[in-house]
Amino acid sequence: MNLEKKQEGSALTIKISGRLDTTTAPVLDEELKASLEGTEALVLDFSDLEYISSAGLRVLLSAQKIMNKQEGSMKLTGVNESIMEIFEVTGFVDILTIE
């Protein structure tokens, strides 16, 4: 997994490439926890994400909870068909903002 982070004021965009799984999810989790304070708008760019596991889903849920608590927004962009299918099966389409 590779992360590209871009901060513009209170907006943070993180582009995630590769696989978000049991091995890499803790890396993203730590990055988000370190970066979300003061962030009002979080965008996770999934255009180069190939795979997401349940560990990755937990990280997304955790980030969404933090953003809700801060009264900020979180959205996912560039979600491919196979990852969208995972979001639909798990019910995450009802929890997350996906564009």
Rosetta blueprint (number, residue, H / E / L):
1 M L
2 N E
3 L E
4 E E
5 K E
6 K E
7 Q E
8 E E
9 G L
10 S L
11 A E
12 L E
13 T E
14 I E
15 K E
16 I E
17 S E
18 G E
19 R E
20 L E
21 D L
22 T L
23 T L
24 T L
25 A H
26 P H
27 V H
28 L H
29 D H
30 E H
31 E H
32 L H
33 K H
34 A H
35 S H
36 L L
37 E L
38 G L
39 T L
40 E L
41 A E
42 L E
43 V E
44 L E
45 D E
46 F E
47 S E
48 D E
49 L E
50 E E
51 Y E
52 I E
53 S L
54 S H
55 A H
56 G H
57 L H
58 R H
59 V H
60 L H
61 L H
62 S H
63 A H
64 Q H
65 K H
66 I H
67 M H
68 N H
69 K H
70 Q L
71 E L
72 G L
73 S E
74 M E
75 K E
76 L E
77 T E
78 G L
79 V L
80 N L
81 E H
82 S H
83 I H
84 M H
85 E H
86 I H
87 F H
88 E H
89 V H
90 T H
91 G L
92 F H
93 V H
94 D H
95 I L
96 L L
97 T E
98 I E
99 E L
